[in-house]
C-alpha cells in the first residue's frame, strides 16, 4: 500500500545525484528547480535531494522506504573499498575516480531496463527520456501528488493491446517493431524474466540476445544495470571503446579495436571491479568528450 514516507541518509560516501543519474544507466529522472530530482521507479514516486552530508528521500512509496532505498541504490555494497582498489590500477583510473567518484549503480526493474535499453538504440539520453515519458503517459498507472500527475512505467499487461502503429505514434521510429516483438515475447512466455535471476550469466545473456533488437552491448547493460546485477560484465559502446583505446590500447585506427581485446584488457587491469571501472571510463568519455 502506498504512503508518504521520508528517509534521511547521513554520512554516505559515493552518493551524488548528478553522477548516479547521468552516467547512462537510467532515464526516468527529472531535475527540479531546487536541484533535487523526481525519480519514478517500480510504483514509487521519489524526491531525492543532496544536502551537505546527507541525502533526503521522500514522497510516495509502496512499502518500507528504508528497505527500498537500500536495495535500489545498492547501499549494502562498499563502494569506498572498491574505489580504493581501483585507484591503485594507474593514474588514469585514479584521476577518473577523483572527478567522478560518487557513481553508484542502481538495481532497476528488469523488464523496464530491457525496454528502456531497446529504446536507447542509436539514441541520445534527452530523447530516450522523452520517449519513455510519452510511453508511460499513454499506457500508465497515474499517481497524483500536490496537484501533479506522475506515471509509472507500464506493465507488460498494460502494453498487451498496443500495436506497432501505436508505438510509431510515440516517435519510436525503427524501435517500434522491436518493442512490440519483445513485449509479445514476454507476454507469450517465450522468455520467463523471473527465472533469469537463478541462471548463470552466459545463459541469461543468450536468452536476452534472443529478444528483438538486443545485441551484446545492450544485453550487458541489462545484466549490469538491472536487479540481475551481474558484475562480471563490461558493456562496450562507442565511448568506452574510444576511451579504452585512447588511454590504454593506442591503436591509430580505432575501428580496428575489437571488443574481445577490450574485454580481455579490462579483466586484466581492473579485475573483479571492471564493472565499476567501466562507469568511470564512460563518464569520463562523456563529460570530456573523448
Secondary structure, 3 states (H helix, E strand, C coil): CCEEEEEEEECCCCCCHHHHHCCCCCCCEEECCCCCEEEEECCEEEEEEEECCEEEEEEEECCCHHHHHHHHCCCCCCHHHHHHHHHCCCHHHHHHHHHCCCCCCCCECHHHHHHHHHHCCCCCHHHHHHHHHHHHHHCCCEEEECCEEEECCCCCHHHCCCCHHHHHCCCCCCHHHHHHHHHHHHHCCCCCHHHHCCCCHHHHHHHHHCCCCCCHHHHHHHHHHECCCCCCCCCCCHHHHHHHHHHHHCCCCHHHCCHHHHHHHHHHHHHHHHHHHHHHHHHHHHHCCC
